[in-house]
């Protein structure tokens, strides 16, 4: 359903908001109305203008045109401090907490009660407890934040925002690091705030959770609003259509499975959560690993890639037993890992895209004393073209590229290294729908070329659509393997719940 036209006054409104940077119109007469007690989805591909819009609402950017209104009255938000005083608070996927301080201290960061000479510690703890009670969460105000789970830290971020008496809460990719149960808990908290009249703007690339949570959506593209709440049904199909145009399939899949085994694990065990894992992956196959955060999926691919040494069991690549002492050995054997955290573990941010690709196998460029930069450019440019990476990646530092382009750079690196087995750990996390579809098509190209793929994804729809078979992982062990079409989504949810109960 779409949102019916409203005649009441929005809690917050961006009216014809325009922001121009050198060479680009980031926001072009953008309109957004957020009402009290409403969770408003703000969606669009990377680079569509969402970030510029919320930074204008937060006082980070000053608009070049248009207006920002609160309760129908125009405001000038000069800086983030003014935005906070006006009632705007934001929660981002990367926390702004100090891990060595208590929950109460973090909730009151920059606003410690009392005077500079004497802080009202009792009042601070009482106020923090009051805010946490309002959120209906049981977190000790005196607990040290660094000792909390990621999910609880996210709730502390929200408590910190609510403690400022915010009338509009902006949530930018708040579930990136959360598992399914933790997402459900976060949504429960947000629905409670909605019932209390808080206006919220919710940004996420995970459309399945968006449609379960938001009341309405605004879709942006190329700096403009292309679909309003009155015109956009809250459904994945409608949102994808508005974001990137109609596509034949949200999850394109081309089966290419052969009978030849590319990778096999036999009772693999490590000191890091892997507990007798066994499975095979064929050339041309995508084997999905299902399970929750902490089930051991990531630890299994770390073991395959030589990051964590085996304490038991065997790994076979192309039918030959291997014992990788390091990732260097794995790469030499044709095994590649696209890690869950591409920023921390997958990219060299002081290199341009071209160098991030070629670093995986420098001997392809000639002897170390006489490496051919021309060959590097030719081979790298060929992969950039094939993977439809922005041409700017050739010279631009990877930190300046979009998340989708960064992810494709990591995959291009392993194609450059001539890998045959690809371990993909949450490859579409934090990238927009258009980039996701590009990654799915790239996976199809890998399998069509005879490569084997192990796919970890917390998105059940993605896992079921892209995998040929799915292996359920619980406590570091594979407990069930079936053809993807033999699974229902409820099977994966139930497997997750059973694992949590057993743990």
C-alpha positions in Angstrom: 0.0 0.0 0.0 1.0 3.6 -0.6 0.7 6.4 1.9 -2.6 8.3 1.6 -2.2 12.1 1.1 -2.0 13.9 4.4 -3.2 17.4 5.3 -1.7 17.7 8.8 1.6 19.4 9.4 4.8 17.3 9.1 7.1 17.1 12.1 10.0 17.8 9.7 10.1 18.8 6.1 12.7 19.4 3.4 11.1 21.7 0.8 12.7 22.0 -2.6 16.1 21.4 -1.0 19.0 21.9 -3.3 22.7 21.4 -2.8 25.4 21.8 -5.4 29.0 20.7 -5.3 31.6 21.4 -7.9 30.5 19.6 -11.0 27.4 17.9 -9.5 24.0 18.7 -8.3 23.7 16.4 -5.3 20.2 17.4 -4.3 17.9 18.9 -6.9 14.7 20.4 -5.4 14.2 17.5 -3.0 11.0 17.3 -1.0 10.6 15.1 2.0 7.9 15.2 4.7 8.2 13.1 7.9 5.2 13.0 10.2 5.1 12.3 14.0 4.9 8.6 14.8 6.0 7.6 11.3 8.9 5.5 10.1 9.8 6.9 6.7 12.1 4.9 4.4 14.5 7.0 2.4 15.9 4.7 -0.3 18.0 4.8 -3.4 21.3 3.6 -4.9 24.6 4.8 -3.7 25.2 8.3 -5.0 21.5 9.1 -5.3 21.7 12.0 -2.9 20.4 10.4 0.4 23.6 11.2 2.3 23.6 14.8 1.2 20.0 15.3 2.2 20.4 13.9 5.7 23.6 15.9 6.2 21.6 19.0 5.3 19.0 18.0 8.0 21.9 17.5 10.4 23.5 20.8 9.7 26.7 19.3 8.1 25.8 20.9 4.7 24.2 24.2 4.1 21.6 24.1 1.3 22.0 26.3 -1.7 18.2 26.5 -2.1 14.9 25.5 -0.6 14.1 25.3 3.1 14.0 23.0 6.2 10.9 23.3 8.3 10.0 21.9 11.8 6.3 21.8 12.6 5.7 24.1 9.6 8.2 26.8 10.7 11.3 27.4 8.6 14.7 26.8 10.4 18.3 27.6 9.6 20.4 24.8 10.8 23.9 26.3 10.9 25.8 23.2 12.2 25.3 19.8 13.9 25.0 21.4 17.3 22.1 23.6 16.1 20.5 20.5 14.6 20.8 18.6 17.9 19.2 21.5 19.8 16.5 21.7 17.2 15.6 18.0 17.7 17.5 16.1 15.0 19.5 13.0 16.1 21.2 10.4 13.9 22.4 6.8 14.3 24.9 5.5 11.8 26.2 2.0 11.0 29.6 3.0 12.5 29.2 3.7 16.1 30.3 7.0 17.8 30.7 5.5 21.2 33.7 5.5 23.6 34.2 1.8 24.5 36.0 2.5 27.8 33.2 4.7 29.2 29.9 3.5 30.8 26.6 3.4 29.1 25.4 6.4 31.1 28.5 8.4 30.2 28.1 7.6 26.5 24.4 8.5 26.6 25.3 11.9 27.9 28.5 12.5 25.7 28.9 16.2 25.3 26.1 17.0 27.7 27.3 15.8 31.1 24.8 17.1 33.7 26.1 19.4 36.5 28.9 21.9 36.2 32.4 21.8 34.9 33.5 21.5 38.6 31.1 18.9 39.7 29.3 16.4 37.5 26.0 15.1 38.6 26.8 11.4 38.4 23.7 10.2 40.1 21.5 12.3 37.9 23.3 11.1 34.8 22.7 7.4 35.7 19.1 8.1 36.6 18.5 9.9 33.3 20.2 7.1 31.3 18.1 4.5 33.1 15.0 6.5 32.3 15.9 6.6 28.6 16.7 2.9 28.5 13.3 2.2 30.2 11.6 4.3 27.6 13.2 2.0 25.0 12.1 -1.0 27.0 15.6 -2.5 27.0 17.5 -4.0 29.9 21.0 -2.6 29.8 22.8 -1.6 33.0 23.7 2.2 32.8 26.9 1.5 34.7 28.1 -1.2 32.2 31.2 -0.5 30.2 30.1 0.0 26.5 33.1 -2.0 25.1 31.9 -5.1 27.0 28.4 -5.0 25.4 27.3 -7.0 22.4 27.2 -5.2 19.0 23.4 -5.2 19.3 23.3 -3.6 22.7 25.9 -1.0 21.5 23.4 -0.1 18.7 20.7 0.3 21.3 23.0 2.6 23.4 23.5 4.7 20.2 19.7 5.1 20.0 19.4 5.9 23.7 22.1 8.6 23.2 20.0 10.1 20.4 16.7 9.9 22.3 18.3 11.5 25.4 18.7 14.7 23.4 14.8 14.9 23.2 15.0 14.4 19.5 11.8 14.8 17.5 13.3 13.3 14.4 15.6 10.2 14.5 17.7 9.4 11.4 18.9 5.8 11.1 21.5 5.2 8.4 22.1 1.5 7.8 21.6 0.6 11.5 21.5 -3.2 11.0 24.6 -3.8 9.0 26.4 -5.6 11.9 23.3 -7.3 13.4 21.9 -10.8 13.1 18.3 -11.7 12.6 17.3 -11.8 16.2 19.1 -8.6 16.9 17.4 -6.9 14.0 14.0 -8.0 15.3 14.9 -6.5 18.7 16.0 -3.2 17.1 12.7 -3.1 15.1 10.8 -3.7 18.3 12.5 -0.7 19.9 11.8 1.5 16.8 8.2 0.6 16.7 8.0 1.5 20.4 9.4 5.0 19.6 7.0 5.3 16.8 4.1 4.6 19.2 5.5 7.5 21.4 5.3 9.9 18.4 8.9 10.0 17.3 9.4 10.8 13.6 12.0 8.6 12.0 13.9 8.5 8.7 15.2 4.9 8.0 17.9 4.2 5.4 18.9 0.7 4.5 19.9 -1.4 1.5 18.3 -4.5 3.0 14.9 -4.1 1.4 13.4 -7.2 3.1 13.7 -5.5 6.5 12.6 -2.2 5.1 9.3 -3.4 3.9 8.7 -5.2 7.3 9.3 -2.0 9.2 8.6 1.3 7.5 5.2 3.0 7.0 6.1 4.7 3.7 9.0 5.3 1.3 10.6 8.0 -0.7 12.9 6.9 -3.5 15.8 9.1 -4.8 17.8 8.8 -8.0 20.5 11.2 -9.4 19.8 13.7 -6.7 16.0 13.9 -7.2 13.0 12.3 -5.7 11.7 9.8 -8.3 8.9 8.2 -6.3 7.0 9.7 -3.4 5.2 8.0 -0.5 1.9 8.6 -2.3 3.2 6.8 -5.4 5.4 4.0 -4.0 3.9 0.8 -2.5 5.9 -0.6 0.3 7.1 -3.7 -1.5 10.4 -4.9 -2.8 9.3 -5.1 -6.4 7.9 -1.5 -6.4 11.0 -0.1 -4.6 13.4 -1.8 -6.9 11.5 -0.6 -10.0 11.6 3.0 -8.7 15.3 2.8 -7.9 16.7 1.2 -11.0 13.8 0.7 -13.4 12.1 -2.6 -14.0 14.3 -5.7 -14.0 13.4 -9.1 -15.1 14.6 -10.6 -11.8 15.7 -9.1 -8.6 17.9 -12.2 -8.1 19.2 -13.2 -11.5 20.4 -16.9 -11.5 22.0 -19.0 -14.2 22.7 -22.6 -13.1 26.1 -24.0 -14.3 26.8 -26.9 -11.9 29.1 -29.7 -13.1 29.9 -33.0 -11.5 33.6 -32.1 -11.0 34.4 -31.4 -7.3 36.4 -28.2 -6.9 36.6 -28.0 -3.1 36.0 -30.5 -0.3 36.1 -30.3 3.4 36.3 -33.4 5.6 35.7 -33.0 9.3 37.6 -29.7 9.4 38.3 -28.3 12.9 40.0 -25.2 14.2 40.6 -23.5 17.5 38.2 -20.8 16.3 34.7 -22.2 16.4 34.9 -24.7 13.5 33.9 -28.1 14.8 34.1 -31.0 12.2 32.7 -29.2 9.1 32.3 -31.2 6.0 31.0 -30.4 2.5 31.8 -30.4 -1.2 31.5 -27.7 -3.8 31.4 -28.5 -7.5 32.8 -26.5 -10.4 30.1 -24.1 -11.6 28.2 -24.4 -8.3 27.2 -21.8 -5.6 27.1 -23.5 -2.2 25.3 -21.2 0.3 26.2 -21.3 4.0 23.1 -20.5 6.1 23.1 -19.7 9.8 23.3 -16.8 12.2 26.1 -14.6 13.3 28.4 -16.7 15.5 27.3 -20.0 13.9 30.8 -20.5 12.4 30.2 -19.7 8.8 32.9 -17.0 8.6 35.3 -19.1 10.6 34.8 -22.0 8.1 35.9 -19.8 5.1 38.8 -18.4 7.2 40.0 -22.0 7.8 39.7 -22.8 4.0 41.7 -19.6 3.2 44.5 -20.4 5.7 43.7 -17.5 8.1 43.0 -20.0 11.0 45.2 -23.1 11.1 43.4 -26.5 11.0 43.6 -28.6 14.2 41.9 -31.5 12.5 40.4 -32.7 9.2 41.4 -32.2 5.6 40.8 -29.7 2.8 41.0 -30.8 -0.9 41.2 -28.3 -3.8 40.7 -29.9 -7.3 40.9 -33.3 -5.7 44.3 -32.7 -4.2 44.8 -32.5 -0.4 46.1 -29.1 0.7 47.4 -27.7 4.0 47.5 -23.9 3.8 49.9 -22.3 6.3 48.7 -18.8 5.3 46.5 -17.0 2.8 49.5 -16.7 0.5 49.4 -20.5 0.1 45.6 -20.4 -0.5 46.0 -17.8 -3.3 48.8 -19.8 -4.9 46.4 -22.8 -5.0 43.7 -20.8 -6.6 41.5 -20.0 -3.6 40.2 -16.5 -3.1 38.3 -14.8 -0.2 36.1 -11.7 -0.4 35.9 -10.9 3.3 32.8 -9.7 5.2 34.5 -6.4 6.1 36.0 -5.2 2.8 37.1 -1.9 4.4 39.2 -3.5 7.2 40.2 -6.7 5.6 39.8 -6.4 1.8 41.2 -3.1 0.5 44.3 -1.0 0.5 43.0 2.5 0.9 46.3 4.1 0.1 46.1 2.5 -3.4 44.0 3.2 -6.4 41.6 0.6 -7.8 44.2 -0.6 -10.4 46.8 -1.3 -7.8 44.2 -3.0 -5.5 43.6 -5.4 -8.4 47.1 -6.2 -9.4 48.5 -6.6 -5.9 47.1 -10.2 -5.7 49.6 -11.6 -8.2 52.5 -9.3 -9.0 54.5 -11.9 -10.8 52.0 -11.6 -13.7 53.6 -8.2 -14.3 57.1 -9.6 -14.8 60.2 -9.9 -12.6 60.1 -7.9 -9.4 63.0 -5.7 -10.6 61.2 -4.9 -13.9 57.5 -5.0 -13.4 55.5 -3.8 -16.4 53.2 -0.9 -15.5 51.8 -1.1 -19.0 50.8 -4.7 -18.5 49.3 -3.8 -15.1 47.2 -1.1 -16.8 46.2 -3.4 -19.7 45.2 -6.3 -17.5 43.5 -4.2 -14.9 41.6 -2.1 -17.4 40.3 -5.2 -19.0 38.9 -6.4 -15.7 37.5 -3.0 -14.9 35.6 -3.1 -18.2 34.4 -6.7 -17.8 33.1 -6.1 -14.3 31.6 -2.8 -15.2 33.6 -1.0 -12.6 33.6 2.8 -12.9 36.6 3.8 -15.2 37.6 6.3 -12.4 38.8 3.3 -10.4 41.9 3.1 -12.6 43.4 6.2 -10.9 41.1 7.0 -8.0 41.8 5.9 -4.4 39.4 3.0 -3.5 38.1 4.9 -0.5 36.6 7.4 -2.9 34.6 4.7 -4.8 31.1 3.5 -4.0 30.6 0.4 -2.0 29.5 -1.6 -5.0 32.6 -0.6 -7.0 34.8 -1.4 -4.0 33.2 -4.9 -3.8 33.8 -5.5 -7.5 37.4 -4.3 -7.1 38.0 -7.1 -4.5 36.5 -9.7 -6.9 38.5 -8.3 -9.8 41.7 -8.8 -7.7 41.0 -12.5 -7.4 40.2 -12.9 -11.1 43.6 -11.2 -11.7 45.1 -13.9 -9.4 43.4 -16.5 -11.6 41.5 -18.0 -8.7 39.2 -21.1 -9.2 37.4 -21.2 -5.8 35.7 -18.0 -4.6 34.7 -17.6 -0.9 32.2 -14.7 -0.7 31.4 -13.6 2.8 28.4 -11.2 2.8 29.3 -9.9 -0.6 26.3 -7.6 -0.9 26.3 -6.2 2.6 26.1 -2.4 2.6 25.7 -1.9 -1.1 22.7 -0.7 -3.0 20.2 -2.7 -5.1 21.8 -1.9 -8.4 25.2 -3.0 -7.2 23.7 -6.1 -5.6 22.3 -7.2 -9.0 25.6 -6.5 -10.6 27.3 -8.8 -8.0 24.7 -11.5 -8.6 25.4 -11.4 -12.4 29.1 -11.5 -11.7 28.6 -14.7 -9.6 26.7 -16.1 -12.6 29.7 -15.3 -14.8 32.1 -16.9 -12.3 30.1 -20.2 -12.3 29.6 -20.1 -16.0 33.4 -20.0 -16.3 33.7 -23.1 -14.2 34.6 -21.5 -10.9 33.2 -22.7 -7.6 31.6 -20.3 -5.2 30.9 -20.5 -1.4 28.4 -17.8 -0.5 27.7 -16.6 3.0 24.7 -14.3 3.3 22.4 -13.3 6.2 19.8 -12.3 3.6 17.7 -15.4 3.4 16.0 -14.4 0.1 19.4 -13.8 -1.5 20.8 -17.1 -0.2 17.9 -19.1 -1.5 17.8 -17.4 -4.9 21.6 -17.4 -5.7 22.7 -20.7 -4.2 22.4 -24.1 -6.0 22.6 -25.9 -2.7 22.5 -24.6 0.9 24.4 -26.0 3.9 23.1 -25.1 7.3 25.9 -24.3 9.8 25.4 -24.6 13.6 28.1 -24.3 16.1 30.9 -24.7 13.5 29.4 -27.8 12.0 27.3 -28.4 8.8 24.1 -30.1 9.9 22.1 -30.1 6.7 22.7 -29.8 3.0 20.0 -29.6 0.4 19.2 -28.2 -2.9 18.2 -24.5 -2.5 14.7 -25.1 -3.9 14.2 -27.7 -1.2 14.3 -25.0 1.4 11.6 -22.7 2.5 12.5 -19.4 4.0 10.9 -20.6 7.2 13.4 -23.5 7.3 16.3 -21.0 7.4 14.6 -18.9 10.1 13.8 -22.1 12.1 17.3 -23.3 11.8 18.6 -20.0 13.1 16.2 -20.1 16.1 17.1 -23.7 16.9 20.7 -22.9 16.8 20.2 -20.0 19.2 18.1 -22.2 21.5 20.8 -24.9 21.6 23.5 -22.4 22.2 
